[in-house]
Amino acid sequence: MAKLILAAERLIRARKLIQKALEIPLPLGSGKNDLSYIAGVKDLLWQARGMIKFISMTPSATPEVKQEVKEIFTEIDRAERELLG
């Protein structure tokens, strides 16, 4: 059975995944057009989204947690535009 991860831990892990995506080095040859670079960035950001996407739908989520989820979604979108745009 899968281990239950609390919302606070999910928020922390999502931020770590975003940071990990930001730290992926840009390939020298093809730069942002390198398919493995694009796939790596998109995968990490997809994992971050998946980590938090249902938190705001839970009845136990406080307004502060819901606001933090919105902020993380904004961070994910900003990171994607910055890294792939």
Residue, then its C-alpha position, 0 to 999 in steps of 0.5 A: m500500500a502506498k504511503l500517505i504523504l501529508a499536504a505540507e510534505r507535498l508542498i515541500r517536495a513540489r518546491k524541491l522538484i521545481q528547484k531541481a528543474l531550474e538546476i538542470p544545466l543547459p546543453l552546450g550544443s543545441g541549448k533549449n532545443d535539446l530533446s532530453y533537456i526539454a523532457g527532463v524539465k517537463d518531467l520534473l515540472w509534471q511531477a511537481r504539478g502532480m504532487i499538489k494538484f489535488i491538495s486544494m480539493t481536499p476538505s481539510a485544506t485551509p485557505e493558507v494551504k490553498q493559497e500556497v498551492k496557487e503560488i506553487f502552480t504560478e512558480i511552475d508556470r514561471a519556471e516552464r516559461e523561463l526554461l523552455g520559452 
